[in-house]
């Protein structure tokens, strides 16, 4: 539980909800550009991704989607 001082401080100064601290985007991360493509095409083995990729392929193949 918060002390009386903390409660008074919050009432007088307000509360700051600043969110999560930002970290360096390049630190300890693996680039996933190659894997992102496999997810979009359904090549990674997920049934849902394969189904989505199949639907997107059918939409692209429609006559109305062809460039003139």
NUBA-387653 format. One record per residue (C-alpha): residue number from 1; residue in three letters; y negated, z negated, x negated. Coordinates in nm, 2 decimals, always signed. Layout:
BEGIN
  num  residu      py      pz      px
  NUM     ALA       Y       Z       X
...
# end
This chain:
BEGIN
  num  residu      py      pz      px
    1     UNK   +0.00   +0.00   +0.00
    2     UNK   -0.35   +0.07   -0.12
    3     UNK   -0.58   -0.22   -0.22
    4     UNK   -0.91   -0.30   -0.05
    5     UNK   -1.10   -0.15   -0.34
    6     UNK   -0.92   +0.18   -0.32
    7     UNK   -0.98   +0.20   +0.05
    8     UNK   -1.35   +0.13   +0.02
    9     UNK   -1.37   +0.38   -0.26
   10     UNK   -1.21   +0.65   -0.05
   11     UNK   -1.43   +0.57   +0.25
   12     UNK   -1.75   +0.58   +0.04
   13     UNK   -1.66   +0.88   -0.19
   14     UNK   -1.40   +1.07   +0.01
   15     UNK   -1.06   +1.20   -0.09
   16     UNK   -1.01   +1.51   -0.31
   17     UNK   -0.70   +1.71   -0.22
   18     UNK   -0.72   +1.95   -0.52
   19     UNK   -0.37   +2.08   -0.51
   20     UNK   -0.12   +2.14   -0.78
   21     UNK   -0.23   +2.18   -1.14
   22     UNK   -0.23   +2.53   -1.27
   23     UNK   -0.01   +2.60   -1.57
   24     UNK   -0.01   +2.88   -1.83
   25     UNK   +0.16   +3.17   -1.65
   26     UNK   +0.32   +3.30   -1.98
   27     UNK   +0.47   +2.97   -2.09
   28     UNK   +0.84   +2.92   -2.04
   29     UNK   +0.88   +3.20   -1.79
   30     UNK   +1.12   +3.50   -1.78
   31     UNK   +0.98   +3.83   -1.68
   32     UNK   +1.16   +3.96   -1.38
   33     UNK   +1.04   +4.31   -1.33
   34     UNK   +1.38   +4.46   -1.38
   35     UNK   +1.54   +4.21   -1.15
   36     UNK   +1.28   +4.26   -0.88
   37     UNK   +1.38   +4.62   -0.86
   38     UNK   +1.74   +4.53   -0.81
   39     UNK   +1.64   +4.29   -0.53
   40     UNK   +1.45   +4.56   -0.35
   41     UNK   +1.74   +4.80   -0.38
   42     UNK   +2.00   +4.55   -0.29
   43     UNK   +2.19   +4.60   -0.62
   44     UNK   +2.22   +4.22   -0.69
   45     UNK   +2.49   +4.17   -0.43
   46     UNK   +2.31   +4.00   -0.14
   47     UNK   +2.42   +4.14   +0.19
   48     UNK   +2.08   +4.08   +0.34
   49     UNK   +1.90   +4.27   +0.06
   50     UNK   +2.15   +4.56   +0.09
   51     UNK   +2.09   +4.57   +0.46
   52     UNK   +1.71   +4.57   +0.42
   53     UNK   +1.73   +4.83   +0.15
   54     UNK   +1.94   +5.05   +0.38
   55     UNK   +1.68   +5.02   +0.66
   56     UNK   +1.40   +5.10   +0.42
   57     UNK   +1.58   +5.41   +0.30
   58     UNK   +1.64   +5.53   +0.66
   59     UNK   +1.27   +5.48   +0.74
   60     UNK   +1.17   +5.68   +0.43
   61     UNK   +1.41   +5.96   +0.53
   62     UNK   +1.25   +6.00   +0.87
   63     UNK   +1.07   +6.33   +0.93
   64     UNK   +0.75   +6.14   +1.03
   65     UNK   +0.74   +5.97   +0.69
   66     UNK   +0.76   +6.29   +0.49
   67     UNK   +0.44   +6.40   +0.31
   68     UNK   +0.30   +6.73   +0.42
# end
